[in-house]
Amino acid sequence: MQDTGAPVAEPAIRDITPPSAIWFVILLGAVSLFADVTYEGARSIVGPYLATLGASAAVVGVAAGAGELVGYGIRLFSGMLTDRSRRYWAITIIGYAINLAAVPLLALAGTWPVAVVLIIAERTGKAIRTPARDAMLSHATQATGRGWGFGLHEAMDQLGAVAGPLALTVIVGGAGGYRTGFAFLAVPAVVCMLLLVAARRRFPNPLKLEIETTKFTTARLPRVYWMYLVSAALVAFGYADFPLIAYHFEKANIVPDVWIPIFYALAMASAAGSALVFGRLFDRIGLWANLIAIVLASSFSALVFYGGFALGLAGMVLWGIGMGTQDSILRAFVAEIVAPERRGGAYGLFGAVYGVAWFAGSASMGLLYDHYLPALVAVSVTFELAAALVILAMRTRILGAPAS
């Protein structure tokens, strides 16, 4: 286990074996896979779709950011509810139902305001279920290694994010069009819900997945958590959302419409691979893995907004590396430093702050795109590198703390 300064873990008898915990991660990974086929498939075309409905770049940027703001902000409350109620499965299932139902309904949207409402509804459902799901995963990943467990889940998640856009490429590129594509996504949504119910029946008590308990000397969240939160907020602010990137690809005639979902699929494949690689790396070298990933991904904006087809593709690969590590290592580190009974709230607060930063960054970048593109790239790179500096400061503090 890496050196985090967290209290020492002591063995405890549980009703479940480590192999069962690994199967739990895989089963929830399958749930996420089909969920991502649904909503990541939709996200791969929602930018151009909004453009066909008459939306401007500013609207696309604000809509993407607003969805993240609402989606992440609600996590604060759903996380607190998770800790207080311990109704992990009920909260998770309700969230997935809302999350997935909104996507096929985009096929019926006749105007961009209606589409924006559905985009926000989809993010809201994800916000409701994510803290509870991540808290359940945090119990299971102790048996697998935090980074590897969350990385494996994220990799399966991203496989769905590859399959969804590829399927949409075939549909949108053919005679189906955007609306047929959104309607098709009802199929993986139903499969996802069936898998979720099966997981609930197989593992009714996720608290028993943790094979060790950790004694904490304080009920407060540790200072390193707050430093980590600052770093994550800086990363989120500087990360351009894909709908704006896709809008740019189409408007600047850099990437043909039919290729935009393929670019997104390749970025998700990059995210899947990076989640596994950096997840394993996190278990070995700790926060250095975060630092390497942030610095490596920081140049994506220059490539996607100033490059041609080839450089744009390279930029999307780097963008995918950043997304894959954000969605795996960030969650793994929180599980390392926060007591089990407080992880729902910790994940919720983390997501809320992350979402506010994402909204502010997405809205700012949408406006900057309309007025001064060089400033967009400068803001993105500056905030990513600032996040890396905070990680460096965290490592200095952690190295002076007791080993876990």
N, C-alpha and C positions, 0 to 999 in steps of 0.2 A: 504493500500500500504506500502511496506517496506521502510526503511530509506536508501536512496541511495545518498543523497546529491544533487539530481537533482532539478531543479527549480520547483516552484509550478505550478500545472496544473489548468487551468481555464476552466469552461464549455463553450462550443460553440455549436451552433445549427447545426445539420447535417441532411442530407436527409434520413438517415438510422437509424433503431432502433437497440438497443443492441441484441435482439433476431436474427435479420438478420445477425449481425456480428458473432454470434455464429454459425449460419448455414454456413456462409462463411468458418469458420475454419473447420467445418465438411466436407464441399464439397472439400476443398483443401486437407483435410486429406484423403478423398477417392481417390483423384488423386495420392497422395503419396503412398497410400496402393498398388494400382496396379503398380505403378512405382517400388516399392520395391519388389513386386513379381517378376518383371522382372530382375532388376539388382542385387538385393541381392540374388536371386536364382542363378544367374550366379556366384557371388562372393563366394558362398558356395562351388563351385566345381572348381573354376578357378585355385587354387593352385595345386591340384592333376592333373588337366588337363594339366597345364604347365609341370608338371613332366613327364606325358606320352609323351609330345612332346620333351623331352630331356633337359628341363631347370634344372639348379642347384638351391640350396637354395639361393645363392647370387642373381641369376637372379630373383627368385620369390620375394625376399625382395626388390631388386632395382626396379623391375617392379611395385610392389604395391606402393612403395614410389614415383616413377616417376609419376604414375597415380594421386596420391594425390597432388604431387607438381604442375603438370600442371593444374589439376582440381581446386585446391585451388588458385593457382597463378592468373589464369584468372579471378577469382572473383574480384580482385582489379579493373580491367578494366570494367567488366560488372556492378559492383556496382557503379562506377563513371558514367557510361553511363546511368544507371537507374536514378540516381539523376538528371542528366542534361536533359535527354529526357522525363522522366516520362512515358516512354513506357513500363509500368510494364508487361502488358499482352503479347505484341509482343516479348519481350526478354524472358519471361518465356516459351512461346510456342515453340520458336526456340530452346531453350536449351533442353526442354524435347524431342523434335523430334530427336536431335542428340544423346542425352543420351540413348534413348530407341532403336534407330535403330542399334546401334553398337552391342547390345547384341546378337540378333539372328544370326548376321553375324559371330560370333565366331564358329558357326557350320561349317563354310567353311574354317576356318583357318587350314592350313596344316603344319605349322611350328610355333615354339614358338615366333619368331620375329613378325610374322603377328598377332598372338594372343595378343602380348604385345601392338601393335599399336591400336588394337580395344579396349583393356582395357583402354588405355590412351584416346581414342576418347570418350568412355562412360563417363569417368570422366570429360572430357572437356565440354560435353553437360550439365552435372550436374552443373559445375562451371558457365556456362553462365546464367542459370535460377535461381540459388539459391538466390543471393542477391535480385533480383526483387521479387521473391516469399516471401522471409522472410520480406521484407519491407511491402508487402501487408498484411502479417499476423500480423506484428507489429501494424498496424492500427486497426485490428479487435480485437486483444487480450486485448486491453485496456478495452473493455466491459466485458471480461471474467476473468480478472486477468492475468497478463503476464505469470506467471509460469504455471497456469492451462491451458491457451489457447495454449501455445507452447507445453505443456506436452500432451494435448489431441491430437494435430496434430501429435506429435512424436509417441504417442501410436498407432494411426491408421497407421502411417508410418511403425512402427515395426510389426504390424499385418501382413502386406504384406511381411515383411522380415522373418516372421515365415512361411507363406504359401508357399512362393517361394522355400526355401530349402526343405520343406517337399515334395512338388511336384517333385522336382529334385531327392529326395531320391527314390521315386517310380520308376521314369524313369531310372535313372542311375543304380539303383539296379536290374532293370529288364533287358530286352533284348535291351533296347533303347541305352544305353551308353551316353557318354558326348555330342556328337554331336546332338543326338535327343533331349536331354534336352535343349540345347541352342536354337534349332529351335522351341520347344514348347513355349518358352518365348515370341515369337512374339504375342501370343494371349493376354496376359495381357497388353502388350505394346499398342496394338490398343485400348483396353478398356480405358486405362489411357488417351490417347489423346482425345477420345470422351468425357470423363468427363471434361477434361480441357477446351474444347471448350464450353461445357455447363456452366461451371463456368464463363467463359468470357462473355457469353450472359446474365447470371443472375446478375453479379456484374461488370458492365463495368467500374465503377469509384471507385477503391479501396481506394482512398484518403478520400472518404466520410464515410469510415467505422470507422474512429477515432471519438469518441464522445467528446473528449476533445482536446484542443490545449495547448501546453506548451511553455511558453516564456523563452528563454534562454538569459543570459546576455552576452554570448560570442559565436562567430562563431566557435571557436576551439573545438575539441573533448576534454572532460574533462580529468584531470589527472588520475582519477580512471579508465577510459577506457583503458589507456595505461598500468596501473598495471594489469588490468584484462587480457589484451592481453598477457602480460608476463606469467601469470599463465596458460593461455590456451596453449601457445607455449610449456611450460614445460610438460603439460599433454600430448600433441600430440607427443612430442619427445619420451616420455617414454612408449607409447602405442603400443605394438606389433600388427601388422595388422593380420587379420584372415588368409589370404593365407599362411603366414609363420607358423602360429599355425597349420593349416591343413596339411602343408608339414611335420611338425614335427610329428603330429599324425600318418601319413602314414609311414614315414620313420622309426620311432621307433616302429612301430607295436603296438601302444597303443590303437588305435581306428580303427576298420574295415572300409574299404572305404565306405560302405553303411551307416555307422553311422556318418560320418563326417558332412553331411548336417543336420542330426538330431541334432548334437551338436550345429551347427550354429543356427538352428531354436530355440532351447532352449535358447541360448544366446539372440536372438532377442526377445523372449517372456519375458525374464528378462529385456531387455531394454524397452519394452513397459510398463511393470508394473512399473519400476523405473521412467520412464518419468512422469507418472501420479502422483505417490507418491511424488517424489521429486519436481515436478512442483507445486503441492499444498503446499508442505512444504516451497518452495521458497517464495510463496506469504505470508506465515505466519512468517518465521524466516529469510528470506533474504539469505545472503551469507553463513550462517551456513549450509544451505542445500548443497551448493557446496562443502564445506569443508568435511562434512560427507560422501558425495558420493565419493570424491577423495580418502580419507583415506580408505574407505571400499573396493574400487576397486583396491587399490595399490598392493595387494598380488596376483593378478590373475596370473602374470607371473611365480611365483614360483610353483604354482599349475599346470599350463598347461605344463610347460617344465620339471618339475621334478616328477610330480605325475603320477599315473597310470590311469586307466579308470575312477574310481570314483572321484579322486582328479582333474583329467583333466576336468570332467564335472562340478565340483564345481568351478573350475577356470573360465570356460566359463560363468557360471552364474554371477560371479563377473565382468568379462569382459563386459558382457551385461549391468550390472548396470552402469558401467563407460560410455559406449557408449550412453545409453539412457539419462543420465543426461547431457552429453556433448552436445547432439543434441537438448536439450530442454532448460535447465537452462541457458546455455551460450547465446543462442539467446534472451531469456527473459530479461536478465540483460542489454544487449546492448540496447534493446528497452526502458528500464527504464531511461537510462542516456544520450541518444542521441536524438537530435531534429528530428522530423518526416522527414523533407526535407533532412536530411543528413544520414538517416539510410541505404540507399542502399550502399553508399560509405563506411560507417562504417562496415557494414556486409561484404562488399567486401574486405576491408583491413584486417579485422579480419580473414576472410577465407584464404587470401593470406599468412599471417604470420603463421597461423595454419598449412597450407599445406606445407610450407617450413620446418617447424619443424617436421611435420609428415614424409616427405621424408627423412630428415636427420636421424631421428630415425629409420625408416624402413630399410633404406640402412645399417645403422650401425648394426642393430640387425641381418640382414641377414648375414653380414660378421662375426659378433661375433658368430652366430650359427655354422658357418662352422669351426670356430677355437677355441672358448672358451665359452661354454654355460653358465658357472657361471657368466661371465662378463655381458652377456645379461640380466640375471635376476637382477643383481646388478644395472645396468644402469636403467632399467625400474622402479624399486622400488624407487631409489634415486630421479629420476626426478618427479615422482608422488608426493612424500612427499615434494619436493621443491615447487611444485605448491601449495600444501596445506599451506605452510608457507607464500607464497605471498598472498593467500586469507586472512589469519589471519592479515597480515599487512594492507590489504584493509579495513577490518572491523574496525580496529583501526582508520583509516583515516575517514571513512564514519560516524562513531559514533560521530565524532567531527564536522560534517557538518550539515547544517540546514535540518530539516525533510522535506520529500516530501509530 
